[in-house]
Amino acid sequence: MTEQHINSTWGFECVLPSGTTLQSWFYADSKDDAVLRITEYMGAKLKSIKEIENPLKDVKMPVKNKD
């Protein structure tokens, strides 16, 4: 683990086992840790991942209406 990535925010896009595409972010100590969470814990296929500075600004989450 490198010191520069401790408590970094990782934005990612993946495909869940159900086939649903998920775009989200979370905190992880390293890129390797983030990738393992997505692929091993979630069982998802990783499409992209990048370190982001401000997740609320940088990752635009689509809002879906329930109608």
C-alpha positions as a printed NumPy array, in Angstrom:
array([[  0.   ,   0.   ,   0.   ],
       [  1.446,   3.336,  -0.974],
       [  1.121,   6.295,   1.341],
       [ -0.299,   8.551,  -1.375],
       [ -3.439,   6.394,  -1.751],
       [ -4.42 ,   5.952,   1.898],
       [ -8.108,   6.778,   2.264],
       [ -8.464,   7.582,  -1.432],
       [-11.806,   7.774,  -3.192],
       [-12.278,   5.414,  -6.124],
       [-14.94 ,   5.94 ,  -8.782],
       [-15.84 ,   2.837, -10.771],
       [-18.199,   1.274, -13.256],
       [-18.901,  -2.44 , -13.198],
       [-21.382,  -5.067, -14.305],
       [-22.997,  -6.999, -11.472],
       [-23.641, -10.762, -11.734],
       [-27.296,  -9.94 , -12.494],
       [-26.186,  -8.027, -15.615],
       [-26.978,  -4.62 , -14.114],
       [-24.405,  -1.887, -14.736],
       [-23.403,  -0.006, -11.6  ],
       [-21.556,   3.322, -11.44 ],
       [-20.537,   4.369,  -7.941],
       [-17.616,   5.204,  -5.651],
       [-16.177,   4.291,  -2.271],
       [-13.144,   4.857,  -0.092],
       [-10.3  ,   2.331,  -0.199],
       [ -6.679,   2.362,   0.849],
       [ -5.381,   1.344,  -2.576],
       [ -6.492,   0.667,  -6.126],
       [ -5.776,  -3.043,  -5.576],
       [ -8.063,  -3.048,  -2.525],
       [-10.803,  -1.297,  -4.511],
       [-10.509,  -3.765,  -7.4  ],
       [-10.68 ,  -6.723,  -5.011],
       [-13.825,  -5.354,  -3.374],
       [-15.538,  -5.039,  -6.735],
       [-14.417,  -8.326,  -8.272],
       [-14.225, -10.631,  -5.259],
       [-16.734,  -9.266,  -2.732],
       [-19.344,  -8.014,  -5.205],
       [-18.59 , -10.652,  -7.857],
       [-18.771,  -7.959, -10.528],
       [-16.886,  -7.471, -13.791],
       [-14.924,  -4.215, -13.588],
       [-15.319,  -1.9  , -16.583],
       [-13.352,   1.122, -15.296],
       [-11.864,   2.543, -12.115],
       [-10.1  ,   5.798, -11.299],
       [ -9.078,   7.79 ,  -8.266],
       [-11.285,  10.848,  -7.784],
       [-10.817,  13.958,  -5.674],
       [-14.404,  14.956,  -4.899],
       [-16.925,  12.137,  -5.42 ],
       [-19.973,  14.346,  -5.009],
       [-18.72 ,  16.642,  -7.769],
       [-16.856,  14.219, -10.057],
       [-19.276,  11.276, -10.249],
       [-22.613,  12.216, -11.752],
       [-25.199,   9.699, -10.595],
       [-28.314,   9.43 , -12.749],
       [-31.548,   9.992, -10.876],
       [-34.376,   7.647, -11.812],
       [-38.043,   8.415, -11.297],
       [-40.16 ,   5.675,  -9.759],
       [-43.009,   6.454, -12.178]])
